[in-house]
Amino acid sequence: MASKVQVEKKATLTGHRDCVYTLEQAAEEHLFFSAAGDGMVVAWNLSDPENGDLVARVNSSVYALCYLPERHLLLIGQNTEGVQVIDLESKKILKSVPLPKVPIFDIVYTSEANKIFVGMGNGGVAVLNGESFELQTIIQKAEKSARSIAYNKYTSELAVGYSDHAIRVFDAESMNLKYELTSHTNSVFTLAYSPDGKLLLSGGRDAHLRVWEVGQQYAEQGYLIAHMYTINHITYSPGGAYFATCSMDKSIKVWDAQTFKLLKVIDKVRHASHGTSVNKLFWSAHQNQLVSCSDDRTISVWDINF
């Protein structure tokens, strides 16, 4: 018996002047950040969603943010300018890390390895020291963009999705290449490990959601044609029982993480959802609210009840 999923739009957050590309969890579950093509990085509070707080403004579009909870720092991937480290108390730039002058698509921090991984438009993955932010190395396994990065703390593995259609899985300590997964037929835009670390989910421009079994050397469990167009992002619910996908087809879909059954489609017709590509999701433990951002310059907050 499929569970009935109730969806209600709680708020529409406006203020960005260009496509909103990314969302990132902040220190507390009701706080998050957004960044956009306008170079503005904004902090939002789900308890008072009307008023965003400008954290930083950079000179180029921002596709990637990464929050470091232990030190209350925010890493901003400033396209073609490297990574800016922002102290959120003072809103000052603590450090600028110069990188090759290319887009920055994803930034992931792991406290276990004390490293920061940066996916870049030239196919490189930059590895920064987690304390000093110094560039340690750049891992170059492809000519085309490294679009998405996911870290598995149980296996100490780093999965990277590339625009050459491959997913490459590295040992996060040594950065030795362990596996190359080549089922996708187009760019891999998003990767997510299940909360227990046993599955890797992937999606991208071929609109296929693929499921890989981590413990079986990433054998492919199967795939779903999940959307009409590009899958931009996959995120798990706080408890891990569900996950959500969003797409260039303007829709958000909610899935059962055990059975991979589609539970709900959130779209413009039925829910006054976004009018253009939905780029990123953030599923907060705060009242189980799902947050989405779009090329339409808005951020939507959804109440999801199972």
N, C-alpha and C positions, 0 to 999 in steps of 0.2 A: 504493500500500500504506500503510494508516494505521499510524502508529507506535504501539506499545504504550506506554501511559503508566502507570507504577507510582506509586501514591499511598500514603503511609504517614503516619499521624498520629504526630508526634513528641512533642507536649506539649499539655497544656491548662493555660492560665494563668488563675488565679482570684484574686479579691481585690476586683474592682469590685463595688459593691453595687447597681448599676443597669445598664440597657442600655449596652453599649459601642458608641459611635457612630463613633469614628475612630481611625486608626492613622497614624503619620508616621515616616518614615525619620529616623534620628539621624546623628551624625557618621561612624560606621563602619558597615559593612554588616551587622554582627551586632547592632546596637543599634537600638531603635525606641521610640516613645512611643505610649501609648494614652490616650484620654479618654472619659468616660462621663457618664451622667445624674446620677451622684453628685458631679460637680464635681471628681473626682480625676483628676490627670494623672500617669501612671506611666511610668517608664523601664524597659525590659526588655532583657535580654541573651540572644540566642539560644544562646550558648554555656553559659549557666547559667539556663535559662528559668524555674526554679521561683520565683525571688525577684525581685519587682518593687521598684523604688525610687520612693517618692513624691516627685515633683518639685514639685507645686503642688496646692493645693486651693482651689477658688473656690466662690462661693455659688450658682451655677446650673449647669445642665447645659452640657456642652461638645460641640459638633458638629464643630468645626474646630480643627486645629493646623497650624502652619507653622514648620519649622525653618530657621534661617539659619546655614548651615555656616561662613561666613567669620567670624562673630562669636560662634558658640556660644550663640545666643539662641533661645528658643522663644516663638512667638506663640500665645496662647490666645484663641480666640473665646469670650468669656464671654457667653452669651445674655442679652440686654437690658442688658448692662453694658459693651459695647465690647471692645476688644482689650487684653489684658495682655501686656507684654513681660517675659519671665523670663530672668534671667541664670542659666544652668545651673550655673555654677561655685558661685555663692553661694546659688542657689535663691531669690534675692530678686526682687521686682518692680521692674524698672528704670523702667517707665513704664506708665501706664494711658491708653489712647486712648479718650476718650468718643465714642460713636457713638449714632445714634438707638436708642431702647430697644426693639429688636426682636431676633429670633434671628439668629445669625451662622452661615451654612451652609457657607462655604468661604473659605479664605485662601490666596492664591498670591503668592509672592515671585519677582520676576525681577531678577537681578543686571544683566542687559543694560540694562534701562530704569531700574534702581535704584528700583523701585516695589513696593508691596504692594497687592494688590487684595483687597477683602473683599466677599463676596456676602451680602446682607442680606435679611431677611424682608419688608421693605417694597418690594422690587424695586430698591433702590439698590445700586450698586457703589461702595464707598468706595475712593478712591485715596490711599494714604499714602506719604509720602516714605520711601525705603528706608533713609536714614541716621538721620533725626531722629524718624521715625514720626509726624510732624505730618500731620494730615488736609489734603490738597490740594484735593480736590473729591469730590462724590458724583454719579455718572452715573445719572440716573433715566430709564430707557427703558421701564419696565413698572410696573404697580401691584402685580403679584404677585411672590412671592419670587424672588430670584436664587439658585438652588440649587447651581450648580456652575460652576467656572471652570477653564479650561485655557489655558496659554500656549504659543505656538509661537515658539521662538527663531529659527527660520529665516526666518519672515515677519514677525516682531514683531507678531503678531496675538494678540488675547485673545478666546477664545470663552466666552460665558456662557450657561448653560442656565437657563431660567426656568419658573416654574409657570404662565405663560400659554401654555405648550406650545412657545414659540419658542426658538431658539438665535440669539443676536445676536453677530456677530463685529466686534470693534473694532480699530482701529489702536492698539496698546498705547502709543505715544508721545503721540498727540493725543487719544485716546479718541473719535475720530470713528467713527460707525457705518458699517461697510462692507457687511455682508450681514445678511440676516434669513432664517433657515431655518425653515420652518413645516410640516414633514412630520409631526412628532410630534402625537399626538392627546391627550396629557396631559403632566403636569409632566416636565421634563427634569432628572433627578437626577444624571447623571454624564456627563462629557466626558473624552476622552483623545486627545491627538495621538499618532500613531505616532512612534517614536523618530527617524525620518528627517524628520518634519514634513510628510509628503505626504498623510496621511489624518487625518481627525477621526472618532472613534467617539463615538456618543452613545447614551444609554439612559435609561429612566425608567419612569414609571408605566404606560405603554402596553405594557411588556414587549418592545418592539421595539428591537433593536440596529441602528442606522442607520450607514451608512458614507458619508462625504463626501470628495470629492476637492478638496484645498486648492488645487492649481494650476489647477483648472478652475472657479474662482470658487465652490467648494463645491457643485458639482453632486453630486447624490446618486447614489452608485454602486449602492446597493441596501440591502436590510434583511433581517434574520432575526427571526423570532419566537423569541427566545433563551431566555425563561423563561416560566413560567406566570403569575407576578405581577411586580410592580415590579422593575426592574433598579436596584440601589442603587449599584453601583460597577463600574468597568472599570479594570483595571491591566495594563500590559505586563510581560512577563518582562524580566530584566536585559539579555538579548541582543536582545530585540525580536522573536524568532522566534514567540513565543506571547503570548496575552493571556488574562486570566481575568475572569469576570463573577461577581457574587454578587447574590442576590435575596431578596426577601421570601418567596419560595417555599421558603426554607431551604437552597437548594442553591448550590454553587459550580461553575462550568463552566470548563473549560480548552479554548481554541480555538487552531487554527493561524492565525497572523497573516497568512500569505500567501493561503491558500485559504479561510479562514473556516470550515473544517470543525471540528465539535465532536469533541474528542479524549477528554474525560473529564468525568464528572459525579461530584462529591464530595457525598455526602448522608448523612443520618442512618442510613438502612437499611444501606448498604454500608460506610460508613467511620466510623460513630459521630460524624458531624458535628453541626452545631448543630441545636437543637430548635426554634428560632424564626428570625426574619428575620436574614439575614447582611448586615451594614451596610457593611463596608469591608474592603478587602484591602490587603496590603502584600507585594510580591514582592521578596524580598531576594536580593542576589547571594551572600549567605552560604549556601553549599551549596544554592543554588537553592530556598530554602525559601519557601513561601507562607504568609502569616499572615492569619487572618480573625478578625473580631470580630462579636459578635451581640447581639441583644436578650436572649439567655439569660445574659448577664453574663459570658460566658467569651470567651477568645481561644484559637484553635487554631493550632498550628504544623504545617505539612504538608511532608513530603519529597516532591518531585515529580521523578521520573526518566523521561526520554524514551528 
